[in-house]
Amino acid sequence: MEYLYHLPPPPLPPCYLASSPRFRAFATTEDGTVMVAGGRTPLLHMWDLTSHQLMKAVELPGGVREVRQLIFPPHSWDGGTSKLLGVLAQDGVLRWLDMESYQLLTQTGSHDLAISHAHSSPDGHYLAAVSESGSVLIYEISLILRKINQSGVPVVKAKMCGKENDSVPPNKSRELARARKRRNGADRGQHTSLYKPAILQPPPAHSGETREVLGGARELDQRKLVAVLKAYGEYPAKYRAFIWRSLLQLPGNHASYSSLMERGTHSAYANLHRVYPIRSQRLGRVLQRSLSALAHWSPIFAETPYLPGLVFPFVKMFQNNQLVTFELLATFLTNWCVNWFDYFPNPPLNLLAVVENCLAHHDPSLLQHLISHNITSHHYAWPLMSMVFSEVLSRSQWLRVWDHTFSQPPGFFLLLTASLLTSSHSTLLHCTSQDDFQQFFHHPPALDVGVVIREAYRMQETTPPEIHPEKLLGSLVPLTRGTYPVFNKYPKFIVDYHGREREKIRREEEDYLRQRQGALEMERLRETRRAEEEAWFRQQQLLLEAEEERRKTLSLEDTRLTNQRARSHSSFLSLSLFPPFLLW
């Protein structure tokens, strides 16, 4: 079957190394009047399918070297003219163009989350994209359409120079190709462009409306995540770290974090391995570095005795990325723990009062039972809060609880504390002694974490506004980009006093250790000298014994020789008494 007509690829300007666009992707509008094609150059060519002529060519902004896919999302409001065009380039970024003003509206995807393929829904409301990592991403196209009406710098459209390209019948295509080759050879590399491509300008700075759109997208994404979380109960373990980073909006301030790490180990945590021994030495070093960075960031974190136990679960989860560990801890401390240090070194009385008020509203009989046994919020709430539930929940339960905590405002953490108590209503009513309560708050029986979470959501909806935790804690305030914010919400004179006392104790300990080392050195020298003297005395004793033995030996030898001489003399005398002839 022969084609109806042929749209030949136009010649390219000399600035492009390729001789033709080498089209790889094309898309047509819904009404079938315009076709856009792109290939291995940063140019888009647009044909009028009614007249079979090349309308214009548009040059994409810098960074685009190749076009892989073109998308015209269907819409009912534009009569099928498809004013919105999506261009997927080789870098995995999907750029959206306004086909009327030729403005670059926005882009979807990034170099870290590259898109390999995308497709719009039939109604044009959603866009499904497949990333390079294999995950499926869903976007809402309406947020992109809201940018079409924004003002921007107009881009001059490319106008054709010379005669328009007519449609080419099948039997003339080869002749035109040979003529084009002859013309290119005659020019000897000097190429005359048939058109001047229009250059798309980058999008203007975000106006107030644009910021609202972007902010709305983030809120919408969070609402969708919360809906998924409530449906399935927890986030997927494979993507939990990424979701937490997105919910907390961690800035990734590498330079600021490096400056904190360059200060080394803080003196407050120099002997952390002795106070908090950990089997894994690597995890212990990561914990020490994280605590030291927090202490260098704000002095209060060098004087907080429960801080290692509070941050350890988060450090263990993100131990392979210490920057994320620090920023997650900093975000947690500046939002969920922002009022914890108002009464330092005492527990946060204002937050404990909020938990007690919630307990009084939702379970007054349990609160009355606790009060009757002299169990205050210092006993039933503060141990749970200071250890962030790590002592009362298993690893899977703890992760599930914090999926919900990070997806809600900071006040939800206090509601979880109260709901954990009300969910154990019957167990706590059977506790009558201090030891029973102590055992429960540190090693409780098996808990149904699903019941605890549902109870917390019920409290969130039914707690009166005057005692609601959100009234005190507010909403999430992410860390600033570039440099970390100053954290000074603590009694400075008390922290400074603790710091001076700790430094004084450290110096006294160093002096004591130095004096002790000197005393040990003197003792070692004394022991060495005593050992040398004992060795000398032993040697002298051995010499005396050897001399005595030598004298005894000489005496015996002298006695033996004397006896021998005496015997010889007596024999000689006996022989001299006989005449010589008798001997014959």
C-alpha positions as CSV (number, residue, x, y, z in Angstrom):
1,M,0.0,0.0,0.0
2,E,1.4,3.4,-1.0
3,Y,1.3,6.4,1.2
4,L,-0.9,9.3,0.3
5,Y,1.7,12.1,0.4
6,H,5.2,12.6,1.7
7,L,6.4,15.2,4.1
8,P,10.2,15.4,3.5
9,P,12.5,16.4,6.4
10,P,13.6,20.0,6.0
11,P,17.3,20.8,5.9
12,L,18.9,22.0,9.1
13,P,21.0,25.1,9.9
14,P,24.8,24.7,9.9
15,C,24.9,24.8,13.7
16,Y,23.6,21.3,13.8
17,L,25.9,18.4,12.9
18,A,23.1,16.2,11.5
19,S,21.9,16.7,8.0
20,S,18.3,15.9,8.8
21,P,16.2,15.9,12.0
22,R,15.9,12.1,12.1
23,F,12.4,12.2,13.4
24,R,11.6,9.7,16.1
25,A,8.4,11.0,17.7
26,F,5.3,12.7,16.4
27,A,1.9,13.7,17.6
28,T,-1.2,15.2,16.0
29,T,-3.9,17.4,17.5
30,E,-7.4,16.0,18.1
31,D,-8.9,17.8,15.2
32,G,-6.2,16.4,12.9
33,T,-5.0,19.7,11.5
34,V,-1.5,20.0,12.9
35,M,1.3,17.4,13.3
36,V,4.4,18.0,15.4
37,A,7.5,15.9,14.9
38,G,10.8,15.8,16.8
39,G,14.0,13.7,16.6
40,R,17.6,13.8,17.4
41,T,17.9,17.6,17.4
42,P,16.4,20.2,19.7
43,L,13.9,21.3,17.0
44,L,10.2,20.7,16.7
45,H,8.7,20.8,13.2
46,M,5.1,21.6,12.7
47,W,3.1,20.7,9.6
48,D,-0.3,21.8,8.5
49,L,-2.0,18.5,7.5
50,T,-4.7,20.3,5.5
51,S,-2.2,22.0,3.1
52,H,0.6,19.5,3.7
53,Q,3.1,22.4,4.3
54,L,5.7,23.0,7.0
55,M,4.3,25.7,9.2
56,K,7.2,26.5,11.5
57,A,10.1,25.1,13.5
58,V,10.7,25.8,17.2
59,E,14.0,25.4,19.0
60,L,13.7,24.0,22.5
61,P,15.6,25.5,25.4
62,G,19.1,24.5,26.4
63,G,19.6,21.1,27.8
64,V,17.4,19.4,25.2
65,R,19.4,17.4,22.6
66,E,16.9,14.8,21.5
67,V,13.1,14.5,21.6
68,R,11.8,11.0,22.6
69,Q,8.0,11.5,22.9
70,L,5.4,14.1,22.1
71,I,2.0,14.3,23.9
72,F,-1.1,16.3,23.1
73,P,-3.4,15.8,26.1
74,P,-7.1,15.8,25.0
75,H,-9.3,18.6,26.3
76,S,-12.8,19.6,25.6
77,W,-12.4,23.3,26.2
78,D,-10.1,24.0,23.2
79,G,-12.2,22.4,20.5
80,G,-9.6,19.8,19.7
81,T,-6.9,22.3,18.8
82,S,-4.6,21.0,21.6
83,K,-3.0,24.1,22.9
84,L,-0.9,22.1,25.4
85,L,2.1,20.0,24.1
86,G,4.3,17.8,26.2
87,V,7.9,17.2,25.0
88,L,9.8,14.3,26.7
89,A,13.6,14.9,26.1
90,Q,16.6,12.7,26.5
91,D,17.2,13.9,30.1
92,G,13.9,12.3,31.3
93,V,12.2,15.7,31.8
94,L,8.7,16.3,30.3
95,R,8.4,19.9,29.3
96,W,5.0,21.5,28.7
97,L,4.6,24.2,25.9
98,D,1.8,26.5,25.2
99,M,1.2,26.1,21.4
100,E,-0.3,29.6,21.1
101,S,2.3,31.8,22.8
102,Y,5.2,29.2,22.5
103,Q,6.0,29.6,26.2
104,L,7.7,27.0,28.3
105,L,5.1,26.6,31.1
106,T,6.6,24.1,33.4
107,Q,8.2,20.7,33.5
108,T,7.4,17.3,35.0
109,G,10.1,15.0,36.3
110,S,13.7,15.8,37.1
111,H,17.2,14.3,36.6
112,D,16.8,12.4,39.8
113,L,13.3,11.1,38.9
114,A,13.7,10.7,35.1
115,I,10.6,9.7,33.0
116,S,11.0,7.1,30.3
117,H,7.4,7.1,28.9
118,A,4.2,9.0,29.6
119,H,0.6,8.8,28.5
120,S,-2.5,10.9,29.3
121,S,-5.9,9.7,30.3
122,P,-8.7,9.8,27.7
123,D,-10.4,12.7,29.5
124,G,-7.2,14.6,29.8
125,H,-7.3,15.0,33.6
126,Y,-4.4,12.8,34.6
127,L,-1.0,11.9,33.2
128,A,0.6,8.5,33.9
129,A,4.4,8.4,33.7
130,V,6.9,5.5,34.0
131,S,10.2,6.5,35.7
132,E,13.6,5.1,34.9
133,S,13.5,3.2,38.2
134,G,10.3,1.4,37.1
135,S,7.8,3.2,39.3
136,V,4.5,4.7,38.0
137,L,3.9,8.4,38.7
138,I,0.4,10.0,38.4
139,Y,0.1,13.8,37.7
140,E,-2.9,16.1,37.5
141,I,-2.8,18.0,34.2
142,S,-5.3,20.7,35.5
143,L,-2.5,22.2,37.5
144,I,-0.4,22.6,34.4
145,L,-3.3,24.1,32.4
146,R,-3.7,26.9,35.0
147,K,-0.4,28.3,33.9
148,I,-1.5,28.8,30.3
149,N,-3.1,32.1,31.1
150,Q,-0.1,33.5,32.9
151,S,1.7,36.4,31.3
152,G,5.1,35.8,29.9
153,V,7.6,37.1,27.4
154,P,6.2,36.3,23.9
155,V,8.3,34.3,21.6
156,V,8.6,35.2,17.9
157,K,7.2,32.4,15.7
158,A,9.4,31.1,13.0
159,K,8.4,32.4,9.6
160,M,9.1,30.5,6.4
161,C,11.5,32.1,3.9
162,G,11.0,31.5,0.2
163,K,8.5,29.1,-1.3
164,E,6.5,27.0,0.9
165,N,7.1,23.3,0.9
166,D,4.4,21.6,-1.1
167,S,3.4,18.1,-0.7
168,V,5.5,15.7,-2.7
169,P,4.0,12.9,-4.6
170,P,5.6,9.5,-4.3
171,N,7.2,9.4,-7.7
172,K,9.0,12.8,-7.2
173,S,10.5,12.1,-3.8
174,R,13.7,10.5,-5.1
175,E,14.2,13.3,-7.6
176,L,13.9,15.9,-4.9
177,A,16.4,13.9,-2.7
178,R,18.9,13.8,-5.6
179,A,18.4,17.5,-6.2
180,R,19.0,18.3,-2.5
181,K,22.2,16.3,-2.6
182,R,23.4,18.2,-5.7
183,R,22.6,21.5,-4.1
184,N,24.4,20.6,-0.9
185,G,27.4,19.6,-2.9
186,A,27.4,22.8,-4.9
187,D,27.3,24.8,-1.7
188,R,30.3,22.9,-0.4
189,G,29.1,22.8,3.1
190,Q,27.6,26.3,3.1
191,H,24.0,25.7,4.0
192,T,21.2,28.3,3.5
193,S,18.4,27.8,6.1
194,L,14.9,27.8,4.8
195,Y,13.6,29.0,8.1
196,K,14.7,30.7,11.3
197,P,13.8,28.7,14.3
198,A,12.0,30.3,17.2
199,I,13.8,30.0,20.6
200,L,11.6,29.2,23.6
201,Q,12.4,31.4,26.5
202,P,12.7,29.9,30.0
203,P,9.6,30.4,32.2
204,P,9.4,33.7,34.1
205,A,10.0,33.9,37.8
206,H,7.2,32.4,39.8
207,S,4.5,34.9,40.5
208,G,2.2,34.7,43.5
209,E,-0.3,32.6,41.5
210,T,2.4,30.2,40.4
211,R,3.6,29.7,44.0
212,E,0.0,29.0,45.0
213,V,-0.3,26.4,42.3
214,L,2.9,24.7,43.3
215,G,1.9,24.8,47.0
216,G,-1.5,23.4,46.2
217,A,0.2,20.5,44.3
218,R,2.3,19.7,47.4
219,E,-0.8,19.8,49.6
220,L,-2.8,17.7,47.1
221,D,0.0,15.1,47.0
222,Q,0.1,15.0,50.8
223,R,-3.7,14.5,51.0
224,K,-3.4,11.7,48.5
225,L,-0.7,10.1,50.6
226,V,-2.8,10.4,53.7
227,A,-5.8,8.8,51.9
228,V,-3.5,5.9,50.8
229,L,-2.2,5.6,54.3
230,K,-5.6,5.4,55.9
231,A,-6.7,2.8,53.3
232,Y,-3.6,0.5,53.7
233,G,-2.6,1.4,57.3
234,E,1.1,2.0,56.4
235,Y,3.4,3.1,53.6
236,P,5.3,0.6,51.5
237,A,8.6,-0.4,53.2
238,K,10.5,0.1,50.0
239,Y,9.4,3.7,49.6
240,R,9.0,4.7,53.3
241,A,12.2,6.6,53.5
242,F,11.5,8.6,50.4
243,I,7.9,9.3,51.5
244,W,9.1,10.6,54.9
245,R,11.7,12.9,53.2
246,S,8.9,14.2,51.0
247,L,6.5,14.7,53.8
248,L,9.0,16.6,56.0
249,Q,10.4,18.5,53.0
250,L,14.0,18.0,53.9
251,P,16.1,20.7,52.2
252,G,19.4,18.7,51.7
253,N,21.8,21.5,52.9
254,H,25.1,19.7,52.2
255,A,27.3,22.7,52.9
256,S,25.8,23.5,56.2
257,Y,25.9,19.9,57.4
258,S,29.5,19.6,56.3
259,S,30.4,22.6,58.4
260,L,28.8,21.0,61.5
261,M,30.6,17.7,60.8
262,E,34.0,19.5,60.5
263,R,33.8,20.4,64.2
264,G,34.3,16.8,65.1
265,T,32.9,14.9,68.1
266,H,31.2,17.1,70.7
267,S,32.7,16.8,74.2
268,A,29.3,15.9,75.6
269,Y,29.3,12.7,73.5
270,A,32.9,11.8,73.6
271,N,32.2,8.8,75.9
272,L,28.9,7.9,74.4
273,H,30.0,4.2,73.8
274,R,30.4,3.8,77.6
275,V,27.0,5.3,78.5
276,Y,25.1,3.7,75.6
277,P,26.9,0.6,74.5
278,I,25.8,-0.6,71.0
279,R,26.7,-4.0,69.5
280,S,27.3,-2.5,66.1
281,Q,30.3,-0.2,66.2
282,R,29.3,1.4,62.9
283,L,25.9,2.3,64.2
284,G,27.4,3.7,67.3
285,R,29.7,6.0,65.3
286,V,26.7,7.2,63.3
287,L,24.8,7.9,66.5
288,Q,27.7,9.8,67.9
289,R,28.2,11.9,64.8
290,S,24.5,12.7,64.6
291,L,24.3,13.7,68.3
292,S,27.5,15.8,67.9
293,A,26.0,17.6,64.9
294,L,22.9,18.4,66.9
295,A,24.9,19.6,69.8
296,H,27.0,21.9,67.6
297,W,23.8,23.2,66.0
298,S,22.2,24.1,69.3
299,P,23.7,23.9,72.8
300,I,20.5,22.5,74.3
301,F,21.1,19.2,72.6
302,A,24.4,18.7,74.4
303,E,22.6,18.9,77.8
304,T,19.6,16.7,77.1
305,P,20.1,13.4,78.8
306,Y,17.3,11.5,77.0
307,L,18.4,12.6,73.5
308,P,20.4,9.5,72.6
309,G,17.4,7.2,73.3
310,L,15.0,9.6,71.5
311,V,17.0,9.8,68.2
312,F,18.3,6.2,68.1
313,P,15.4,4.7,66.2
314,F,15.6,7.3,63.5
315,V,19.4,7.0,63.3
316,K,19.1,3.2,62.9
317,M,16.6,3.7,60.0
318,F,18.6,6.3,58.1
319,Q,22.1,5.2,59.1
320,N,23.2,4.9,55.4
321,N,22.5,8.6,54.8
322,Q,23.7,10.8,57.6
323,L,22.6,14.0,56.0
324,V,19.0,12.8,55.9
325,T,19.3,11.5,59.5
326,F,20.4,14.9,60.8
327,E,17.8,16.9,58.8
328,L,15.0,14.5,59.9
329,L,16.1,14.8,63.5
330,A,16.3,18.6,63.2
331,T,12.8,18.8,61.7
332,F,11.4,16.5,64.4
333,L,13.0,18.5,67.2
334,T,11.9,21.9,65.8
335,N,8.3,20.8,65.2
336,W,7.3,17.9,67.4
337,C,9.6,18.8,70.2
338,V,9.6,22.6,69.9
339,N,8.1,23.1,73.4
340,W,9.9,20.3,75.1
341,F,12.6,22.5,76.5
342,D,10.5,25.4,77.9
343,Y,11.0,24.0,81.5
344,F,14.4,22.4,81.0
345,P,15.8,20.5,82.8
346,N,12.3,19.4,83.9
347,P,9.9,17.7,81.5
348,P,7.6,19.8,79.3
349,L,4.8,20.5,81.7
350,N,2.6,22.3,79.1
351,L,2.6,19.3,76.8
352,L,2.0,16.9,79.6
353,A,-0.9,19.0,80.6
354,V,-2.3,18.7,77.1
355,V,-2.1,14.9,77.2
356,E,-3.7,14.9,80.6
357,N,-6.6,17.1,79.4
358,C,-7.1,14.8,76.4
359,L,-7.2,11.8,78.7
360,A,-9.6,13.6,81.1
361,H,-11.9,14.4,78.2
362,H,-11.9,10.9,76.5
363,D,-11.3,8.6,79.4
364,P,-12.0,10.3,82.8
365,S,-12.3,7.0,84.7
366,L,-8.8,5.9,83.7
367,L,-7.3,9.3,84.7
368,Q,-9.1,9.1,88.1
369,H,-7.6,5.6,88.6
370,L,-4.1,6.9,87.8
371,I,-4.5,9.9,90.1
372,S,-5.7,7.7,92.9
373,H,-2.5,5.7,92.8
374,N,-0.3,8.8,92.6
375,I,0.6,8.2,88.9
376,T,1.0,11.6,87.2
377,S,1.7,12.5,83.6
378,H,5.5,12.4,84.5
379,H,5.0,8.6,84.9
380,Y,2.4,7.7,82.3
381,A,3.1,10.2,79.4
382,W,6.7,11.4,79.6
383,P,8.4,7.9,79.3
384,L,6.4,7.2,76.2
385,M,7.1,10.7,74.7
386,S,10.8,10.8,75.5
387,M,11.5,7.4,73.9
388,V,9.1,8.1,71.0
389,F,7.3,4.8,71.7
390,S,10.4,2.8,70.9
391,E,10.2,0.9,74.3
392,V,6.6,-0.1,74.0
393,L,6.3,-1.0,70.3
394,S,8.0,-3.4,68.0
395,R,10.0,-2.2,64.9
396,S,7.1,-2.8,62.5
397,Q,4.6,-1.2,64.9
398,W,6.9,1.8,65.4
399,L,7.3,2.4,61.7
400,R,3.6,2.2,61.2
401,V,2.9,4.7,64.0
402,W,5.4,7.2,62.6
403,D,3.9,6.8,59.1
404,H,0.8,8.4,60.5
405,T,2.7,10.8,62.8
406,F,4.7,12.4,59.9
407,S,1.5,12.5,57.7
408,Q,-0.4,14.6,60.3
409,P,0.3,17.9,62.1
410,P,2.7,17.7,65.1
411,G,-0.1,17.7,67.6
412,F,-1.1,14.2,66.4
413,F,1.9,12.9,68.4
414,L,0.3,13.9,71.7
415,L,-3.0,12.3,70.6
416,L,-1.1,9.1,70.0
417,T,0.3,9.2,73.5
418,A,-3.2,9.6,75.0
419,S,-4.7,7.0,72.6
420,L,-2.1,4.4,73.7
421,L,-3.3,4.9,77.3
422,T,-7.0,4.7,76.5
423,S,-6.4,1.6,74.3
424,S,-5.0,-0.1,77.3
425,H,-7.8,0.9,79.6
426,S,-8.6,-2.5,81.1
427,T,-4.9,-3.4,81.6
428,L,-4.2,-0.1,83.4
429,L,-7.2,-0.5,85.7
430,H,-5.8,-3.7,87.0
431,C,-2.5,-2.0,87.9
432,T,-2.5,-1.1,91.6
433,S,1.2,-0.6,92.6
434,Q,4.0,1.5,91.4
435,D,5.9,-1.5,90.1
436,D,2.9,-2.5,88.0
437,F,2.7,0.9,86.4
438,Q,6.5,1.0,85.9
439,Q,6.4,-2.4,84.2
440,F,3.6,-1.3,81.9
441,F,5.1,2.0,80.8
442,H,8.4,0.4,79.9
443,H,7.4,-3.1,78.9
444,P,3.7,-3.2,78.2
445,P,1.8,-6.3,77.0
446,A,1.1,-6.8,73.3
447,L,-0.7,-3.8,71.8
448,D,-2.9,-3.6,68.7
449,V,-1.3,-0.7,67.0
450,G,-4.2,-0.4,64.6
451,V,-6.6,0.2,67.5
452,V,-4.2,2.9,68.9
453,I,-4.0,4.7,65.5
454,R,-7.8,4.6,65.0
455,E,-8.3,5.9,68.5
456,A,-5.9,8.8,67.8
457,Y,-7.8,9.8,64.6
458,R,-11.0,9.7,66.6
459,M,-9.5,12.0,69.2
460,Q,-8.3,14.3,66.5
461,E,-11.8,14.8,65.3
462,T,-13.7,14.9,68.6
463,T,-11.3,16.8,70.9
464,P,-12.6,20.3,71.7
465,P,-10.6,23.1,70.1
466,E,-9.7,24.7,73.5
467,I,-7.7,21.6,74.5
468,H,-6.7,20.3,71.1
469,P,-2.9,19.8,70.7
470,E,-2.8,21.5,67.4
471,K,-3.7,24.8,69.1
472,L,-0.3,24.6,70.9
473,L,1.9,23.0,68.2
474,G,0.4,24.3,65.0
475,S,1.5,22.9,61.6
476,L,4.8,21.7,60.2
477,V,7.5,24.2,59.5
478,P,10.2,22.7,57.3
479,L,13.9,23.5,57.6
480,T,15.1,26.5,55.5
481,R,17.2,25.9,52.5
482,G,20.9,26.9,52.4
483,T,21.4,27.2,56.1
484,Y,19.7,25.7,59.1
485,P,17.5,27.9,61.3
486,V,18.5,29.0,64.7
487,F,17.0,26.9,67.5
488,N,16.9,28.8,70.8
489,K,13.6,27.9,72.3
490,Y,15.0,27.0,75.7
491,P,16.0,28.8,78.9
492,K,19.4,30.0,77.8
493,F,20.8,30.8,81.3
494,I,20.1,27.3,82.5
495,V,21.6,25.6,79.5
496,D,24.7,27.9,79.7
497,Y,25.0,27.1,83.4
498,H,24.8,23.4,82.6
499,G,27.4,23.8,79.9
500,R,29.7,25.7,82.2
501,E,29.3,23.1,84.9
502,R,29.8,20.2,82.5
503,E,32.9,21.9,81.1
504,K,34.2,22.5,84.7
505,I,33.6,18.9,85.5
506,R,35.3,17.9,82.3
507,R,38.4,20.0,83.2
508,E,38.5,18.7,86.7
509,E,38.2,15.2,85.4
510,E,41.0,15.8,83.0
511,D,43.1,17.2,85.9
512,Y,42.3,14.2,88.0
513,L,43.1,11.8,85.2
514,R,46.4,13.7,84.6
515,Q,47.3,13.5,88.3
516,R,46.2,9.9,88.5
517,Q,48.3,9.2,85.5
518,G,51.3,10.9,87.2
519,A,50.7,8.9,90.3
520,L,50.4,5.7,88.3
521,E,53.6,6.6,86.5
522,M,55.4,7.2,89.8
523,E,54.0,3.9,91.2
524,R,55.2,2.1,88.1
525,L,58.7,3.6,88.5
526,R,58.8,2.7,92.2
527,E,57.7,-0.9,91.4
528,T,60.4,-1.0,88.7
529,R,63.0,0.2,91.1
530,R,61.9,-2.2,93.8
531,A,62.0,-5.0,91.2
532,E,65.5,-3.9,90.2
533,E,66.7,-3.8,93.8
534,E,65.2,-7.3,94.5
535,A,66.9,-8.6,91.4
536,W,70.3,-7.0,92.6
537,F,69.9,-8.5,96.0
538,R,69.1,-11.9,94.5
539,Q,72.1,-11.6,92.3
540,Q,74.3,-10.7,95.3
541,Q,73.0,-13.6,97.2
542,L,73.7,-15.9,94.4
543,L,77.2,-14.5,94.2
544,L,77.8,-15.1,97.9
545,E,76.4,-18.6,97.7
546,A,78.7,-19.2,94.7
547,E,81.7,-17.8,96.5
548,E,80.9,-20.0,99.5
549,E,80.6,-23.0,97.3
550,R,83.9,-22.2,95.6
551,R,85.6,-21.9,99.0
552,K,84.2,-25.2,100.1
553,T,85.3,-26.8,96.9
554,L,88.8,-25.3,97.3
555,S,88.9,-26.5,100.9
556,L,88.0,-30.0,99.9
557,E,90.5,-30.0,97.1
558,D,93.2,-28.7,99.5
559,T,92.4,-31.4,102.0
560,R,92.4,-34.1,99.3
561,L,95.8,-32.9,98.1
562,T,97.2,-32.8,101.6
563,N,96.1,-36.3,102.3
564,Q,97.5,-37.5,99.0
565,R,100.9,-35.9,99.8
566,A,100.8,-37.5,103.2
567,R,100.2,-40.9,101.7
568,S,103.0,-40.4,99.2
569,H,105.5,-39.4,101.9
570,S,104.6,-42.4,104.1
571,S,105.2,-44.7,101.1
572,F,108.5,-43.2,100.4
573,L,109.6,-43.6,104.0
574,S,108.6,-47.2,104.1
575,L,110.7,-47.9,101.0
576,S,113.7,-46.1,102.4
577,L,114.0,-48.5,105.5
578,F,115.1,-51.6,103.3
579,P,118.6,-51.9,101.9
580,P,119.0,-51.7,98.2
581,F,120.2,-55.3,97.7
582,L,117.1,-56.6,99.3
583,L,115.2,-55.0,96.6
584,W,116.9,-57.2,94.1
